Amino acid sequence: MYTKDKITGYIGTYTDGESEGIYSFSLDLKNGKIGEVELAAKLDNPTYLHITKDNKNLYSVIKIDQAGGIAAFSIPNESKNLELLNYQVSEGKPPCHVNVDPEHHYVFSSNFHTQKVEVFPVKNDMSIGEASITLFHEGHGLHKDTQEKPHLHFAGVTPDEQYLYVVDLGSDQVITYDIKNNFEKKSSLAIKPGSGPRHLKFHANGKFAYLINELSSEVTVLKYNSQDGSFKEIQYISTLPKDFNGKNTCSAIHLSHDSRFVYAGNRGHDSIAVFSIHPETFELTLISHASTAGSGPRDFALDPTGTFIVASNQNTSNLVLFKINQTSGELTKIQDDISVPNPVCVKFSHI
């Protein structure tokens, strides 16, 4: 829901603490303030969410007893409450990420535990059918304790809508599949061993992408080849200050709406790293760090106007609101006392 002065956001959570499910909130765009935090849907472990571009539907990770999968919701007009359409689950731990193609034909779930990405068809009423395709991954990485097998963390559609790209933290790979050829495997890129790639976001030009590596605390700049769906490494750059010696794992990565800046989440340093993008080479330069005023920033999101960032601190159960300097890209904290239990994912309605 969006008005000139206010926009609705949703928060996915872990429900092993005080959380009861998916929460909604309002961002006052005029005054720069978050409020009206309410329970929007009661369910177990809705850790990651996706909102369709028309703001009519939301898809969520879901856990039911010893099974996990994806739930489909409708978003009624003039309401922040969610209405369940249906869900599809199977035995085993739930996925960690959900995404939808731009034309709303498929829902993609990435599972950290079961080594697979599942493709669910979207029905006419926007509910989801049983998984029609399962992409099972094999392999392992450098670290025996965290990369003993594939850990699929993210799947998304390339800007040309030709390929599904899958990010595998466990085997240090980015794999692409040909959507129009029944999701046949097309290419794979081996990331620097031990990096633990987690999430990937494209530049607005569709030719470059930015990959955040959870285990090495780095961002990798990639060049995308639309002819064969492949990626090529251009640059690795740390998300941390040079004098930081503590433990850290990276989380989310996002670009400013004008693709001039990259923002990367640090858990341990508990910050958002701010990078500028070179207008010709598309490589990154570290500008600054903004403290998230809490512990374990699992995710963050830019509001649709590109004015604010909302970050979610999973360990301290609070949201933090930053204002973006439109010239430098740097962040200024303006609110950090928004209480939400065990927050993971932040998503905004579209405008």
C-alpha positions as CSV (number, residue, x, y, z in Angstrom):
1,M,0.0,0.0,0.0
2,Y,1.4,3.4,-1.0
3,T,0.3,7.0,-0.7
4,K,2.3,10.1,-1.4
5,D,3.5,10.3,2.2
6,K,3.4,6.7,3.4
7,I,4.4,3.3,2.2
8,T,3.9,-0.2,3.7
9,G,6.6,-2.7,4.3
10,Y,6.7,-6.4,5.4
11,I,9.1,-8.2,7.6
12,G,9.9,-11.9,7.5
13,T,11.0,-13.5,10.8
14,Y,12.2,-16.6,12.6
15,T,9.5,-17.8,15.0
16,D,11.7,-19.7,17.4
17,G,11.5,-16.6,19.7
18,E,8.7,-14.2,20.3
19,S,7.8,-13.7,16.7
20,E,4.4,-15.0,15.4
21,G,5.0,-14.7,11.7
22,I,5.0,-11.9,9.1
23,Y,4.8,-8.3,10.3
24,S,3.9,-5.2,8.5
25,F,5.0,-1.6,9.2
26,S,4.5,1.9,7.7
27,L,7.3,4.3,6.6
28,D,6.4,7.9,6.8
29,L,8.2,9.3,3.8
30,K,7.6,12.9,4.7
31,N,8.9,12.8,8.3
32,G,11.3,9.8,8.0
33,K,9.8,7.6,10.6
34,I,8.7,4.0,11.0
35,G,5.6,3.0,12.9
36,E,2.5,0.9,12.9
37,V,4.3,-2.5,13.4
38,E,1.6,-5.2,13.3
39,L,1.2,-8.9,12.8
40,A,0.1,-9.4,9.2
41,A,0.0,-13.2,9.0
42,K,0.6,-15.9,11.6
43,L,2.9,-18.8,10.4
44,D,6.1,-20.5,11.3
45,N,9.5,-19.3,10.1
46,P,8.5,-17.0,7.2
47,T,12.1,-15.9,6.9
48,Y,12.1,-14.6,3.3
49,L,9.4,-12.8,1.3
50,H,8.6,-11.6,-2.2
51,I,6.0,-9.0,-3.2
52,T,4.6,-8.9,-6.7
53,K,5.0,-5.7,-8.7
54,D,1.3,-5.0,-8.6
55,N,1.3,-5.3,-4.8
56,K,-1.5,-7.8,-4.9
57,N,0.3,-10.9,-3.8
58,L,3.1,-12.0,-1.4
59,Y,5.1,-15.2,-1.4
60,S,6.8,-16.5,1.8
61,V,9.0,-19.3,3.1
62,I,6.9,-21.4,5.5
63,K,7.6,-24.2,8.0
64,I,4.8,-26.7,8.9
65,D,5.8,-29.3,11.5
66,Q,8.7,-31.2,9.9
67,A,8.1,-29.9,6.4
68,G,9.0,-26.7,4.6
69,G,8.1,-24.9,1.4
70,I,6.4,-21.8,0.1
71,A,3.1,-20.0,0.9
72,A,1.1,-17.8,-1.3
73,F,-0.9,-14.8,0.0
74,S,-3.1,-12.1,-1.4
75,I,-2.8,-8.5,-0.2
76,P,-6.3,-7.1,0.1
77,N,-6.8,-3.5,-1.1
78,E,-6.4,-0.9,1.7
79,S,-5.2,-3.5,4.1
80,K,-1.9,-4.6,5.4
81,N,-3.2,-8.0,6.6
82,L,-2.4,-11.0,4.4
83,E,-4.9,-13.7,3.3
84,L,-3.5,-17.2,2.7
85,L,-4.2,-18.6,-0.7
86,N,-2.3,-21.9,-0.4
87,Y,1.0,-23.5,0.3
88,Q,3.3,-26.2,-1.0
89,V,5.5,-28.1,1.4
90,S,7.6,-31.2,1.5
91,E,9.5,-33.1,4.2
92,G,12.7,-31.5,5.4
93,K,13.9,-28.1,6.5
94,P,12.3,-25.1,4.8
95,P,14.1,-23.0,2.1
96,C,15.9,-19.8,2.9
97,H,14.9,-17.7,-0.1
98,V,11.9,-17.2,-2.4
99,N,11.8,-15.3,-5.7
100,V,9.3,-14.8,-8.6
101,D,10.0,-14.2,-12.3
102,P,8.9,-10.8,-13.6
103,E,5.9,-12.3,-15.5
104,H,4.7,-14.2,-12.5
105,H,4.9,-17.6,-14.2
106,Y,7.2,-19.3,-11.6
107,V,8.1,-19.1,-7.9
108,F,11.6,-20.2,-7.1
109,S,12.7,-21.6,-3.7
110,S,16.4,-22.0,-2.7
111,N,17.1,-24.4,0.0
112,F,20.2,-24.2,2.1
113,H,19.8,-27.6,3.6
114,T,18.4,-29.9,0.9
115,Q,20.7,-29.1,-2.0
116,K,17.9,-28.1,-4.3
117,V,16.1,-25.2,-6.0
118,E,12.4,-25.9,-6.7
119,V,10.3,-24.3,-9.4
120,F,6.6,-23.9,-8.6
121,P,4.1,-22.9,-11.3
122,V,1.9,-19.9,-10.5
123,K,-1.8,-20.5,-11.2
124,N,-4.3,-18.0,-12.6
125,D,-5.4,-17.0,-9.1
126,M,-1.8,-16.5,-8.1
127,S,-1.7,-19.6,-5.8
128,I,1.1,-22.0,-6.5
129,G,1.0,-25.6,-7.8
130,E,3.2,-28.5,-6.9
131,A,6.9,-28.1,-7.8
132,S,7.3,-28.9,-11.5
133,I,11.1,-28.9,-11.7
134,T,13.7,-29.6,-9.1
135,L,17.3,-28.5,-9.7
136,F,19.5,-30.7,-7.5
137,H,23.1,-29.6,-6.8
138,E,26.3,-31.5,-5.9
139,G,29.7,-30.5,-4.7
140,H,31.4,-28.9,-1.8
141,G,33.8,-26.1,-0.9
142,L,37.0,-25.3,1.0
143,H,35.6,-25.1,4.5
144,K,34.6,-28.5,5.9
145,D,32.3,-27.1,8.6
146,T,30.3,-24.7,6.4
147,Q,30.8,-26.0,2.8
148,E,30.5,-29.7,3.3
149,K,27.8,-29.8,0.6
150,P,25.8,-27.4,-1.6
151,H,24.0,-24.6,0.3
152,L,21.7,-22.9,-2.1
153,H,21.1,-19.3,-0.9
154,F,19.6,-17.4,-3.8
155,A,17.9,-17.8,-7.1
156,G,16.9,-15.0,-9.5
157,V,16.1,-14.2,-13.1
158,T,18.6,-12.4,-15.3
159,P,17.4,-8.9,-16.5
160,D,16.9,-10.3,-20.1
161,E,14.6,-13.0,-18.5
162,Q,16.5,-15.7,-20.3
163,Y,18.2,-17.5,-17.4
164,L,17.7,-18.4,-13.8
165,Y,20.9,-17.8,-11.8
166,V,21.5,-19.8,-8.6
167,V,24.0,-18.8,-5.9
168,D,25.6,-21.8,-4.1
169,L,27.4,-20.9,-0.9
170,G,28.5,-24.5,-0.2
171,S,30.3,-25.1,-3.5
172,D,31.4,-21.6,-4.3
173,Q,29.5,-21.4,-7.5
174,V,27.1,-19.3,-9.5
175,I,25.1,-21.5,-11.9
176,T,22.7,-20.5,-14.7
177,Y,19.8,-22.4,-16.2
178,D,18.0,-21.8,-19.5
179,I,14.5,-20.9,-18.6
180,K,13.0,-21.4,-22.1
181,N,14.8,-24.8,-22.5
182,N,13.1,-26.4,-19.5
183,F,15.7,-25.0,-17.1
184,E,18.6,-26.9,-18.6
185,K,21.9,-26.1,-17.0
186,K,23.7,-23.5,-19.1
187,S,26.9,-22.4,-17.3
188,S,28.7,-22.2,-14.0
189,L,31.3,-19.9,-12.5
190,A,33.6,-21.0,-9.8
191,I,34.1,-18.2,-7.2
192,K,37.3,-17.9,-5.3
193,P,37.5,-21.0,-3.0
194,G,36.1,-20.5,0.5
195,S,34.2,-17.3,-0.4
196,G,30.7,-18.6,0.3
197,P,28.7,-16.6,-2.3
198,R,25.3,-15.7,-0.9
199,H,23.2,-13.1,-2.8
200,L,23.6,-11.4,-6.3
201,K,22.1,-8.2,-7.6
202,F,22.3,-6.8,-11.1
203,H,23.3,-3.3,-12.2
204,A,20.6,-1.3,-14.0
205,N,22.4,-1.8,-17.3
206,G,22.0,-5.6,-17.1
207,K,25.6,-6.1,-18.0
208,F,27.2,-6.2,-14.6
209,A,26.3,-7.8,-11.3
210,Y,27.5,-7.7,-7.7
211,L,27.9,-10.8,-5.6
212,I,28.2,-10.8,-1.8
213,N,30.3,-13.5,-0.3
214,E,29.3,-14.5,3.2
215,L,32.4,-16.3,4.3
216,S,35.1,-14.1,2.9
217,S,33.4,-10.8,3.6
218,E,33.9,-9.6,0.0
219,V,31.9,-8.4,-2.9
220,T,32.7,-9.8,-6.3
221,V,32.0,-7.7,-9.4
222,L,30.8,-9.8,-12.3
223,K,30.4,-9.2,-16.0
224,Y,27.3,-10.9,-17.5
225,N,27.2,-12.4,-21.0
226,S,23.6,-12.6,-22.2
227,Q,24.6,-14.8,-25.2
228,D,25.4,-17.8,-23.0
229,G,24.2,-16.8,-19.5
230,S,27.8,-16.9,-18.1
231,F,29.5,-14.6,-15.7
232,K,33.1,-13.4,-15.5
233,E,35.0,-12.2,-12.4
234,I,36.1,-8.5,-12.6
235,Q,37.0,-7.5,-9.0
236,Y,37.0,-8.7,-5.4
237,I,36.8,-6.1,-2.7
238,S,36.4,-6.4,1.1
239,T,33.3,-5.2,2.9
240,L,35.3,-4.5,6.1
241,P,37.6,-1.8,7.4
242,K,41.3,-2.6,7.1
243,D,41.7,-2.5,10.9
244,F,38.9,-4.9,11.8
245,N,40.1,-8.2,13.2
246,G,36.9,-9.8,14.5
247,K,34.7,-12.5,13.1
248,N,32.3,-11.4,10.4
249,T,29.9,-12.9,7.9
250,C,28.2,-11.0,5.1
251,S,24.4,-10.9,4.6
252,A,22.4,-8.8,2.0
253,I,23.5,-6.7,-0.9
254,H,21.5,-4.0,-2.8
255,L,22.1,-1.2,-5.2
256,S,20.9,2.3,-5.2
257,H,18.0,2.9,-7.6
258,D,20.3,4.8,-9.9
259,S,23.0,2.1,-9.7
260,R,25.6,4.5,-8.5
261,F,26.2,2.8,-5.2
262,V,26.3,-0.7,-3.7
263,Y,25.3,-1.5,-0.1
264,A,26.5,-4.6,1.7
265,G,25.6,-6.0,5.1
266,N,28.2,-7.1,7.7
267,R,27.2,-9.4,10.6
268,G,30.0,-9.2,13.3
269,H,31.1,-5.7,12.3
270,D,27.4,-5.0,12.4
271,S,27.4,-2.4,9.6
272,I,26.3,-1.6,6.1
273,A,29.3,-1.0,3.8
274,V,28.8,1.7,1.2
275,F,30.6,1.5,-2.2
276,S,30.6,3.7,-5.2
277,I,30.4,2.2,-8.7
278,H,32.8,3.5,-11.3
279,P,30.7,4.8,-14.2
280,E,33.0,3.2,-16.8
281,T,34.6,0.1,-15.3
282,F,31.7,-0.7,-12.9
283,E,34.3,-1.7,-10.2
284,L,33.8,-0.7,-6.6
285,T,35.4,1.7,-4.2
286,L,34.7,1.5,-0.5
287,I,33.3,4.8,0.8
288,S,32.2,4.2,4.4
289,H,30.4,2.1,7.0
290,A,27.2,2.8,8.8
291,S,26.6,1.0,12.1
292,T,23.3,-0.8,12.3
293,A,22.9,0.0,16.0
294,G,22.2,-3.6,16.8
295,S,23.5,-7.2,16.2
296,G,23.3,-9.4,13.2
297,P,21.9,-7.3,10.3
298,R,20.4,-10.1,8.3
299,D,18.8,-8.0,5.6
300,F,18.0,-4.5,4.5
301,A,15.9,-2.8,1.8
302,L,15.8,0.5,0.0
303,D,12.3,2.1,0.0
304,P,10.8,2.5,-3.5
305,T,11.7,6.3,-3.6
306,G,15.4,5.5,-3.0
307,T,15.4,7.9,0.0
308,F,15.7,5.5,2.9
309,I,17.2,2.1,3.9
310,V,15.6,-0.1,6.5
311,A,17.9,-2.7,8.1
312,S,16.8,-5.7,10.3
313,N,19.0,-6.8,13.2
314,Q,18.1,-10.4,13.8
315,N,19.9,-10.8,17.1
316,T,18.7,-7.7,18.8
317,S,15.2,-7.7,17.3
318,N,15.2,-4.1,16.0
319,L,14.8,-2.3,12.7
320,V,17.1,0.7,11.9
321,L,16.1,3.5,9.5
322,F,18.8,5.3,7.5
323,K,18.5,8.3,5.1
324,I,20.5,8.1,1.9
325,N,22.6,11.0,0.8
326,Q,21.7,11.2,-2.8
327,T,25.0,12.8,-3.8
328,S,27.5,10.7,-1.8
329,G,25.5,7.5,-1.2
330,E,26.4,7.6,2.5
331,L,23.9,6.7,5.2
332,T,22.7,8.7,8.2
333,K,20.9,6.8,11.0
334,I,17.6,8.5,11.9
335,Q,15.8,5.8,13.9
336,D,16.9,2.6,15.6
337,D,14.3,1.8,18.3
338,I,11.7,-0.1,16.2
339,S,11.1,-3.4,17.9
340,V,10.3,-6.4,15.8
341,P,11.0,-10.0,17.1
342,N,13.7,-11.9,15.2
343,P,13.6,-10.0,11.9
344,V,15.2,-11.5,8.8
345,C,13.8,-10.1,5.6
346,V,12.5,-6.6,4.8
347,K,10.3,-5.9,1.7
348,F,8.5,-2.8,0.6
349,S,5.3,-2.4,-1.5
350,H,6.1,-1.1,-5.0
351,I,5.2,2.3,-6.5
